Each structure stands twice: as structure tokens, then as C-alpha cells.
Amino acid sequence: MSIIVAAALVFSVIIAIQAGYTVYLMIYTWDQPDAFDAAAAPSTFESPRLSFTVMLPARHEEEVIQETIGRVASANYPAELVEIIVICEAGDTGTISQAQSKIDEIHDRGQKNLRVATFDDRPINKPHGLNVGFAQSNGEVVTIFDAEDEIHPDIFNIVNTVMLREQVRAVQCGVQLMDYDSSWYATLNVLEYYFWFKSRLHFHASAGMIPLGGNTVFFRRELLREVGGWDEHNLTEDADVGIRLSAVAEKVRVVYDDRYVTKEETPPSLGHFVRQRTRWSQGFLQTLAKGEWRKLRTSYQKFLAIYTLAFPMFQASLALYLPLSIWMMLVVRTSVVTALLLLLPGYLLLAHYVISVVGLYEFCAAHDFHPSTTLPLKMAAVYMPYQWVLAYAALRAMFRQLRGENNWEKTKHVGAHRVDRPT
């Protein structure tokens, strides 16, 4: 019994350290006075000079693709400098039809720089589609938006200005889930994005080791050629590209301004949420196994890469530790000091929850939302179930990776984040 207690004690301390580090990353930009300035969007814009290619990879996105095309095409940037390519697998006739119909409508208004690109070879996934679209594109700067994205009209002005003034070749802009009250898990999912893009990515960029987000990231064309485009067998091709850029010491400018975020929705069902998080966790494990992080320049960058990419293992271990923890609480008698140390992860989880509540009110104030007074209590009630869902998804990712399953599990989009959906 003493061996079990000792092992649990060591594990509790390790998990507490990990949880404490995660809390620090959540509040990084608030803790560092210069971080907000470093992340700020420009207050004035340069005249449009750079040309952009927007790639919209879409699969079974009939419900949302038309509005996304329309929003990108109506951005506050010269239309002749924005090329839009909707990328679809050839058999996805529904999405192709909807996209082509919207493109034809825009063509009739005189804006011609839009088209659908299709592919009929494998693998049928996002990174393969991106490589297909990139090969057919012409813009000096290449970016990706997801099929449901609601972009800010000035996003191209922001990136044009940052790239010209700061001479950077990669810019990651903010992405934010918006429908914070649409399901029991939505609030915590929204806040994950909020802290990831507003705080944690700035820490990663300052450390020179950044796993990029999946969209609203902008690359100079020659930079994508230098790193070889997207890995078509990686389920988090965005993080993989970020690691490769970090390995060659490419500076990535992270821009987060609540006004200019790209708006998205939470997965519409728990099943879709689990599949999405499984894909992300498995992609991180793939990137870890791939080993590009070994080319990073410093030991700390390598540690940060391992910590970030191996995070699904921490989540899975929490799921495995829970039954043991409950059993020990009910059966094992220990000293007060040992019991307190075993509770260390719980203290950090409480800190994480409190910071999340503060973040909820900051997020809502930034977007003029008015959360109910009972929402923090609802967050408390679902906080641990949410962690268990994440742990389950991480375990599922590990089993899929061990079995060699690498298929792309699609997340459905319905446009729940759009308050002005077309009638």
C-alpha cells in the first residue's frame, strides 16, 4: 500500500507542476506588461500593396460555404489583390455546387478572382487540399480560412501593414469561438480559444517555438516553398508547419485584437467535439513522433515542444489517475501532509477555473455579450466533466495512433456563431 501511496504522491506533484505551468501560460500576456503591445494590431494601415491568396478548404460544407465566400470577397481590400480558391474533393458535389453558385454570383458583379479547385486523389484531407490549392495559386501572401469562418473586413489591411512595417514573413492572427452559451461544453471550449490565442501563442512566439493555429495564419509564398508546404499525413498540419518554421528560427508575428478576430463556432454536438479533439491530440502525437522539434536551437525550445506536443498524454493520464484517486480517498489512510500533497492538482484546477471565470467576463465585455448571472455556477458544474471529455479524447487519440488509424474525422459546421445568418 505504501508503494501505491508514494507513486500517487509523485504523480500528484508532477501533475500539479504541469497544471501550474498551464495556468502561467493562460495569464502570460496579463503578467507581461509588454506582451499586449507586442500582440497589438496596427492602429493605422499602410496602403494595400501585397496580393493575397485565400484558400478555403471545404468538405460537406453546403450550409456555410456561401456566406464565407461572400464575406471574404467583400473585405476592405482591393478585389484585384485578393485571389479566392475554394478547394474540394471532386466527389463532394454538394459543396462544389454551392460554392460555384456563389462564385458565379460574384463574377456577375465584376469580381473575377475566385474559383473552385478540385482534386480526386488521396488522401482526402485538409493538408492535401492545401497543397493542391497552393500549387494553383498566385498571391504573394497565402492564407487559410475554414469554411465557416467569419473574417473581419480589415484582416488583409492588418497583415499587409504588419508584413510591410515589420518585415516578417509569417503572421498568426486571432481566431475565436463565439457561441459561448450554445451547449453545456461551449463556454469552456470558447475560453480555451480565448486564452490560447490571446495569451499562450504569444508566449510560444516569444520563446521561438510556436504550433500555429489552423487558419487566419498568413505566409509569404516563398516561405511556404522553403518549408515544403503541408504534411499530408499529419492531422494537425498547422502545428507541424509551426514547428518547422521554429526549427529554422523564422519569426512569427502573433496578432490578437478582440476587434479583428476570425469568428468560429463550437462543434455542434458532443460526438463532433470528441472527434475534433481526438484529431488534434493525435496530430500533436504525430508531430512529436515526427521529430522535427529536435532541430530547434535551444534546450528550452525542445522542452517546450515536447511539453506541448505530448500534452495529450498528460490529459490521458488524468483520466487513468481519476479512479485511483477516488479509490485512495475512500480506502487508503494517510497522513495529513500526504493528503494535502495528493490534493495539489485540485488546487491548481481551482485556480484554472477562477481564471476561466475572469476570462469569461473579459471575453463577453470585448464582444458586447451579456452572460447570465448563473453561468459561472454552470461552468463549475461542468468543469470536471469537460476535463474528462478531453481526457477521453486524448486516450482515444493514443489508441488510434497505436493502431495506425489516420483518417480525417470531419467536424460539422452549422454557422451557430453568425448572429446575422442569411434568411
C-alpha positions in Angstrom: 0.0 0.0 0.0 2.8 2.4 0.8 4.3 1.9 -2.7 0.9 2.9 -4.2 0.7 6.0 -2.0 4.3 7.0 -2.8 3.6 6.6 -6.6 0.4 8.6 -6.3 2.2 11.3 -4.4 4.9 11.6 -7.0 2.3 11.6 -9.8 0.3 14.3 -8.0 3.3 16.5 -7.7 4.1 16.1 -11.4 0.6 16.8 -12.4 0.5 19.9 -10.1 3.7 21.3 -11.7 2.2 20.7 -15.2 -1.1 22.3 -14.1 0.7 25.3 -12.6 2.7 25.8 -15.8 -0.5 25.7 -17.8 -2.0 28.4 -15.5 1.0 30.6 -16.1 0.6 30.2 -19.9 -3.0 31.2 -19.6 -2.1 34.5 -18.0 1.1 35.3 -19.8 0.0 38.4 -21.6 -1.6 39.8 -18.5 1.5 39.1 -16.5 3.9 40.6 -19.0 3.3 44.4 -19.5 4.9 44.4 -22.9 3.1 41.4 -24.2 -0.1 43.3 -25.1 1.9 45.9 -27.1 3.8 43.1 -28.9 0.5 41.5 -29.8 -1.4 44.6 -30.8 -2.9 45.2 -34.3 -1.6 48.3 -36.0 -3.7 51.4 -35.3 -3.1 52.8 -38.9 -2.9 50.9 -42.1 -0.4 51.0 -45.0 -1.7 51.4 -48.5 -2.6 48.0 -50.0 0.5 46.5 -51.8 0.6 42.8 -51.1 -1.5 40.4 -53.0 -3.2 37.6 -51.1 -4.4 34.1 -52.0 -7.2 32.9 -49.7 -7.6 29.1 -49.6 -10.9 27.8 -48.4 -10.6 24.0 -47.9 -14.2 22.7 -47.7 -15.8 19.2 -47.4 -19.5 18.8 -46.9 -19.9 22.4 -46.0 -23.0 23.2 -48.0 -24.6 25.1 -45.1 -21.9 27.6 -44.5 -19.6 28.0 -47.6 -21.6 30.6 -49.5 -21.6 33.1 -46.7 -17.9 32.6 -46.1 -17.1 33.2 -49.7 -19.2 36.3 -49.7 -17.5 37.7 -46.6 -14.0 37.2 -47.9 -15.0 38.6 -51.3 -16.4 41.8 -49.6 -13.3 42.5 -47.5 -12.0 46.1 -47.3 -9.1 45.4 -49.7 -8.8 45.8 -53.4 -10.6 42.9 -55.0 -7.8 42.5 -57.7 -5.3 41.8 -54.9 -7.4 39.0 -53.3 -7.5 35.6 -55.0 -10.0 33.2 -53.5 -9.7 29.4 -54.1 -12.3 27.1 -52.7 -10.8 23.6 -52.5 -13.0 20.5 -52.6 -12.6 16.8 -53.2 -14.2 16.1 -56.6 -16.9 13.8 -55.2 -18.2 16.5 -52.9 -20.8 17.7 -55.4 -23.0 19.5 -52.9 -20.3 21.8 -51.6 -18.9 22.4 -55.1 -22.4 23.3 -56.4 -23.0 25.8 -53.5 -19.5 27.3 -53.9 -19.8 27.6 -57.7 -23.2 29.2 -57.4 -21.9 31.9 -55.1 -18.8 32.4 -57.2 -20.9 32.9 -60.3 -23.0 35.5 -58.5 -19.8 37.4 -57.5 -18.5 37.0 -61.1 -21.6 38.7 -62.3 -20.8 41.7 -60.2 -17.5 42.1 -61.9 -15.2 40.4 -59.4 -13.4 37.6 -61.2 -10.6 36.4 -59.0 -12.5 33.5 -57.5 -12.6 29.8 -58.5 -13.2 26.3 -57.3 -10.2 23.9 -57.3 -10.9 20.1 -57.0 -8.8 17.0 -56.5 -9.6 13.3 -57.0 -6.6 11.7 -55.5 -5.8 10.7 -51.9 -5.5 11.4 -49.1 -8.9 13.2 -48.8 -8.0 15.7 -46.1 -7.3 19.3 -45.5 -3.4 19.4 -45.9 -3.7 17.6 -49.3 -6.3 20.1 -50.4 -4.0 23.0 -49.3 -1.1 21.6 -51.3 -3.4 21.3 -54.3 -4.6 24.9 -53.9 -1.2 26.3 -53.3 0.1 24.8 -56.5 -2.6 26.7 -58.4 -2.3 30.0 -56.5 -0.6 33.3 -57.4 -0.7 35.6 -54.4 2.4 37.0 -52.7 0.8 36.0 -49.3 -1.1 32.8 -48.8 -3.6 32.3 -46.0 -6.2 29.7 -45.0 -9.7 30.2 -43.7 -12.0 27.4 -42.6 -15.3 27.0 -44.5 -17.4 28.5 -41.6 -15.1 31.5 -40.8 -16.4 34.9 -40.3 -13.4 37.2 -41.0 -13.1 40.8 -40.2 -13.2 43.1 -43.3 -9.9 44.7 -42.4 -7.9 41.5 -41.9 -5.9 41.9 -45.1 -5.1 45.5 -44.2 -3.7 44.4 -40.9 -1.5 41.7 -42.4 -0.4 43.9 -45.3 0.6 46.5 -42.7 2.4 44.2 -40.3 4.4 42.4 -43.0 5.5 45.7 -44.7 6.3 47.6 -41.5 7.9 44.7 -39.5 9.4 42.7 -42.4 8.0 39.4 -41.1 7.0 36.5 -43.4 4.5 34.7 -41.1 1.6 36.3 -39.2 -0.8 34.4 -37.0 -4.0 36.3 -36.3 -6.6 35.6 -33.7 -9.3 33.0 -34.0 -12.2 33.0 -31.6 -15.2 30.7 -31.0 -18.2 32.8 -30.3 -21.3 30.8 -29.3 -20.4 30.6 -25.7 -23.8 29.5 -24.5 -24.9 27.1 -27.2 -24.2 23.9 -25.2 -23.0 22.6 -21.9 -19.4 22.5 -23.1 -19.4 25.6 -25.2 -18.3 28.1 -22.6 -15.2 26.2 -21.6 -14.4 25.5 -25.3 -14.7 29.2 -26.1 -12.4 30.1 -23.3 -9.8 27.6 -24.4 -9.6 29.5 -27.7 -9.6 32.8 -25.8 -6.6 32.0 -23.7 -4.8 30.1 -26.4 -4.8 32.9 -29.0 -4.8 35.9 -26.6 -2.1 34.6 -24.3 -0.4 31.3 -24.9 0.5 31.7 -28.6 2.3 35.0 -27.6 4.4 33.0 -25.1 5.2 30.4 -27.8 6.2 33.1 -30.3 8.4 34.9 -27.7 10.1 31.5 -27.0 10.7 30.8 -30.7 8.6 27.6 -30.6 5.1 28.1 -31.9 2.5 25.5 -33.0 0.4 27.6 -35.4 -3.4 27.7 -35.5 -5.3 26.1 -38.3 -6.5 29.2 -40.0 -6.0 33.0 -40.2 -2.3 32.4 -40.5 -0.5 34.2 -43.3 2.7 33.1 -45.1 4.8 34.7 -47.7 4.7 32.4 -50.7 8.5 31.8 -50.7 8.4 30.8 -47.1 5.9 28.0 -47.7 8.1 26.8 -50.6 11.2 26.8 -48.3 9.5 24.6 -45.7 7.9 22.3 -48.3 4.2 23.1 -47.8 1.9 20.9 -45.6 2.4 17.4 -44.4 -0.4 15.4 -46.0 -0.4 12.7 -43.4 -0.5 14.9 -40.3 -3.8 15.6 -38.6 -2.5 18.9 -37.2 -0.7 20.2 -40.3 -0.8 23.7 -38.9 1.2 22.8 -35.7 3.6 20.8 -37.9 4.3 23.8 -40.1 4.8 25.9 -37.0 7.4 23.5 -35.6 9.3 23.5 -38.9 9.3 27.3 -39.1 10.5 27.4 -35.5 13.3 24.9 -36.3 14.7 27.4 -38.9 14.3 30.3 -36.5 11.6 32.0 -38.6 9.9 34.8 -36.6 6.2 34.5 -36.4 4.2 37.7 -35.5 1.1 36.9 -33.5 -1.7 39.5 -33.7 -4.6 39.4 -31.2 -7.1 42.1 -31.0 -10.6 41.3 -30.0 -12.0 43.6 -32.7 -10.3 41.7 -35.5 -10.6 38.0 -34.6 -11.9 35.5 -37.1 -15.1 34.1 -35.6 -16.0 30.5 -35.5 -18.4 28.1 -33.8 -18.0 25.3 -31.3 -18.7 21.8 -32.6 -22.5 21.3 -32.7 -22.6 18.0 -30.7 -20.5 16.2 -28.1 -19.7 13.5 -30.7 -18.3 16.1 -33.1 -16.4 17.7 -30.2 -14.8 14.4 -29.2 -13.8 13.6 -32.8 -12.3 17.1 -33.3 -10.2 16.9 -30.1 -9.2 13.4 -30.9 -7.9 14.6 -34.2 -6.0 17.5 -32.6 -4.5 15.2 -29.9 -3.4 12.6 -32.4 -1.9 15.2 -34.7 0.2 16.5 -31.8 1.4 13.0 -31.1 2.2 12.5 -34.8 4.2 15.8 -34.8 6.0 14.7 -31.7 6.9 11.3 -33.2 8.0 13.0 -36.5 10.8 14.7 -34.6 11.2 18.0 -36.4 11.4 19.6 -32.9 14.9 18.1 -32.5 16.1 20.8 -34.9 15.1 23.6 -32.6 18.1 25.7 -31.5 17.8 25.7 -27.6 17.1 23.1 -25.0 14.2 25.1 -23.6 12.6 25.3 -27.1 12.9 21.5 -27.3 11.4 21.1 -23.8 8.5 23.4 -24.7 7.9 21.4 -27.9 7.9 18.1 -26.1 5.6 19.5 -23.4 3.2 21.0 -25.9 3.1 18.0 -28.3 2.9 15.4 -25.5 0.1 17.3 -23.7 -2.5 14.6 -24.8 -0.5 12.1 -22.7 -1.0 14.3 -19.6 -4.7 14.6 -20.4 -5.0 10.8 -20.8 -3.0 10.2 -17.6 -5.5 12.3 -15.7 -8.3 10.0 -16.9 -6.4 7.0 -15.7 -5.5 8.6 -12.4 -9.0 9.5 -11.5 -10.2 6.0 -10.5 -7.1 5.5 -8.4 -7.6 8.9 -6.8 -11.2 8.1 -5.8 -10.2 4.7 -4.5 -7.5 6.2 -2.3 -9.9 8.8 -1.0 -12.3 6.1 0.1 -9.9 3.3 1.2 -6.4 4.5 2.0 -5.5 6.2 5.2 -2.6 8.6 5.0 -1.1 11.5 7.0 -2.5 15.0 6.7 0.6 16.2 4.8 0.3 13.4 2.3 -3.4 14.0 1.8 -2.7 17.7 1.2 0.0 16.9 -1.3 -2.3 14.4 -3.1 -4.8 17.3 -3.4 -2.2 19.6 -5.1 -3.7 19.1 -8.6 -7.1 20.0 -7.3 -5.8 23.4 -6.0 -4.4 24.2 -9.5 -7.6 23.1 -11.1 -9.4 25.6 -8.9 -7.0 28.3 -9.9 -7.7 27.4 -13.6 -11.4 27.6 -13.0 -11.2 31.0 -11.3 -9.1 32.4 -14.1 -11.5 31.0 -16.6 -14.4 32.8 -15.0 -12.4 36.1 -15.1 -11.7 35.4 -18.8 -15.4 34.8 -19.4 -16.3 38.3 -18.4 -13.4 39.8 -20.3 -14.4 37.9 -23.4 -18.1 38.9 -23.1 -17.2 42.6 -22.5 -15.0 42.6 -25.6 -17.8 41.3 -27.8 -20.7 43.0 -26.1 -22.2 39.8 -24.7 -24.2 39.6 -21.5 -23.7 36.3 -19.7 -26.3 35.1 -17.2 -25.5 35.5 -13.6 -25.7 31.7 -13.2 -23.2 31.0 -15.9 -20.1 30.7 -13.5 -22.1 28.2 -11.5 -22.9 26.2 -14.6 -19.2 26.4 -15.5 -18.3 24.9 -12.1 -20.8 22.1 -12.5 -19.5 21.0 -15.9 -15.8 21.8 -15.3 -14.7 18.3 -14.4 -17.0 16.6 -16.9 -15.3 18.8 -19.5 -11.9 17.7 -18.4 -12.9 14.1 -18.5 -14.2 14.5 -22.1 -10.8 16.0 -23.1 -9.0 13.1 -21.3 -11.2 10.6 -23.1 -10.4 12.2 -26.5 -6.7 12.1 -25.6 -7.0 8.4 -24.8 -8.9 7.8 -28.0 -6.1 9.6 -29.9 -3.4 7.5 -28.3 -5.3 4.2 -29.2 -5.9 5.4 -32.8 -2.2 6.3 -33.1 -1.1 2.9 -31.8 -3.5 1.1 -34.2 -2.2 3.2 -37.1 -5.6 4.8 -37.8 -5.0 8.1 -39.6 -8.3 9.0 -41.3 -9.6 12.6 -41.0 -12.7 12.8 -38.8 -14.8 15.6 -40.1 -16.3 18.3 -37.8 -19.7 19.5 -38.9 -20.4 23.3 -39.2 -23.8 24.9 -39.0 -23.0 28.6 -38.6 -24.1 28.9 -34.9 -21.6 31.8 -34.5 -23.3 34.0 -37.0 -25.8 36.4 -35.5 -26.8 37.7 -38.9 -27.2 34.5 -40.8 -28.9 35.0 -44.2 -32.7 34.5 -44.3 
